Amino acid sequence: MRIRPILGGIKSYIPWLSSVKWLSSSRGTGGTISARYCYSVWLRHLCLAQDYGLPTQPAVIAELGPGDSIGSGLAGLLTGSQKYYALDVVEYTTTKRNRAIFEELVGLFADRADIPDEDEFPDVYPRLRSYGFPSEILTEERLGVSLDAAKLERIRQDLLDMPDGPQGGSAIRYICPWYDSAVIEPETVDMIFSQAVLEHVEEIDATCRAMRRWLKTGGVMSHQIDFSSHNITETWNGHWSLSDFTWRLIKGRKRFLINREPLSTHVELLKKTGCRVVCVLPVTDTGGTQRSRLARRYEHISDEDLTTKSAHILAVKE
Ligand SMILES: C[S@@+](CC[C@H](N)C(=O)[O-])C[C@H]1O[C@@H](n2cnc3c(N)ncnc32)[C@H](O)[C@@H]1O
């Protein structure tokens, strides 16, 4: 167990300690600060949908937890989606960053750039069979429409208006914080995706129900989930050896940390809410904390849960 996470949790109860620099954690959320990351993430979700025979031309998309920028959703708009909902609980993103990332994304699509692979982003999943530009999905005809100059101008304008400006007719709706499923009309979304987010969601049950409610019948969910301790412990799965008391100390009063739910919880919740799980692509690691060290709450988890470090789940609303 590392000491810094506990100090971070205690710090969250004492506001003046926030000014102590060496106790501060980084402000950002991770990858979406980079246009190439956003390009890679969106195209991986799209290519995986294609691999599993799911629709690859979603008109309305929603992303849970975009983080530092809404770049992954912007990539969706640049590949033909008409409407993008971004739902977060902390406003990490800025208009300036989103505009810069948008322009870089336009260049990547204009160049039909290959998908950045594991050499460039070794920690990003899912892996693909091929990282060439997916021209069988993104045909010249499709890109001709989606990269039309007038459409690009409209998105630029929409970016200026968000997050607080008029969003009625906009292609982009950034909703933060979102906590109520009423923020999106039921049965209006074709695809919901998230990258490294569901492990952070505290109200995971209600969130799964909300996502199902927003999806049209036949709509797709595509979630990449990281079950690791996010470096809070020495071993990748050491968070499952910590007592609830220690975990409460670490979490402190932070808006979210990680929910410590293993793979099976997510799969079961999706099934319970009425979705068909199309595939689960796990990344396993047997080198972490062993069963004998698990906290009581986790001592009965399956071997599969204990060794699954991350997974991509594709599901469809029945
Ligand atoms: C590790 S970051 C990932 C950001 C981005 N998806 C990426 O790939 O870099 C986790 C994100 O999930 C968001 N988050 C946490 N709880 C959430 C919730 N209940 N609903 C939506 N987003 C949430 C955080 O605010 C943060 O933006």
The ligand as an SDF file (V2000), in Angstrom:
LIG
                    3D

 27 29  0  0  0  0  0  0  0  0999 V2000
   -9.5450    8.3360  -16.2880 C   0  0  0  0  0  0  0  0  0  0  0  0
  -10.6020    9.5890  -16.8670 S   0  0  0  0  0  0  0  0  0  0  0  0
  -10.8160    9.0690  -18.5390 C   0  0  0  0  0  0  0  0  0  0  0  0
  -11.0110   10.2230  -19.4500 C   0  0  0  0  0  0  0  0  0  0  0  0
  -11.1000    9.8800  -20.9280 C   0  0  0  0  0  0  0  0  0  0  0  0
  -12.2250    9.0210  -21.2160 N   0  0  0  0  0  0  0  0  0  0  0  0
   -9.8090    9.2790  -21.4410 C   0  0  0  0  0  0  0  0  0  0  0  0
   -9.8800    8.2610  -22.1520 O   0  0  0  0  0  0  0  0  0  0  0  0
   -8.7460    9.8460  -21.1870 O   0  0  0  0  0  0  0  0  0  0  0  0
  -12.1470    9.2270  -16.0890 C   0  0  0  0  0  0  0  0  0  0  0  0
  -13.2560   10.1840  -16.4430 C   0  0  0  0  0  0  0  0  0  0  0  0
  -14.4790    9.6580  -15.9270 O   0  0  0  0  0  0  0  0  0  0  0  0
  -15.2370   10.7240  -15.3890 C   0  0  0  0  0  0  0  0  0  0  0  0
  -16.2560   10.2000  -14.4780 N   0  0  0  0  0  0  0  0  0  0  0  0
  -16.1390    9.7640  -13.2050 C   0  0  0  0  0  0  0  0  0  0  0  0
  -17.3340    9.4120  -12.7150 N   0  0  0  0  0  0  0  0  0  0  0  0
  -18.2420    9.6160  -13.7060 C   0  0  0  0  0  0  0  0  0  0  0  0
  -19.6360    9.4510  -13.8370 C   0  0  0  0  0  0  0  0  0  0  0  0
  -20.3910    8.9810  -12.8120 N   0  0  0  0  0  0  0  0  0  0  0  0
  -20.2330    9.7670  -15.0040 N   0  0  0  0  0  0  0  0  0  0  0  0
  -19.4930   10.2450  -16.0430 C   0  0  0  0  0  0  0  0  0  0  0  0
  -18.1680   10.4270  -15.9840 N   0  0  0  0  0  0  0  0  0  0  0  0
  -17.5390   10.1180  -14.8400 C   0  0  0  0  0  0  0  0  0  0  0  0
  -14.1670   11.6110  -14.7690 C   0  0  0  0  0  0  0  0  0  0  0  0
  -14.6400   12.9080  -14.4580 O   0  0  0  0  0  0  0  0  0  0  0  0
  -13.1090   11.6000  -15.8460 C   0  0  0  0  0  0  0  0  0  0  0  0
  -13.4000   12.5460  -16.8320 O   0  0  0  0  0  0  0  0  0  0  0  0
  1  2  1  0
  2  3  1  0
  2 10  1  0
  3  4  1  0
  4  5  1  0
  5  6  1  0
  5  7  1  0
  7  8  2  0
  7  9  1  0
 10 11  1  0
 11 12  1  0
 11 26  1  0
 12 13  1  0
 13 14  1  0
 13 24  1  0
 14 15  1  0
 14 23  1  0
 15 16  2  0
 16 17  1  0
 17 18  1  0
 17 23  2  0
 18 19  1  0
 18 20  2  0
 20 21  1  0
 21 22  2  0
 22 23  1  0
 24 25  1  0
 24 26  1  0
 26 27  1  0
M  CHG  2   2   1   9  -1
M  END
$$$$
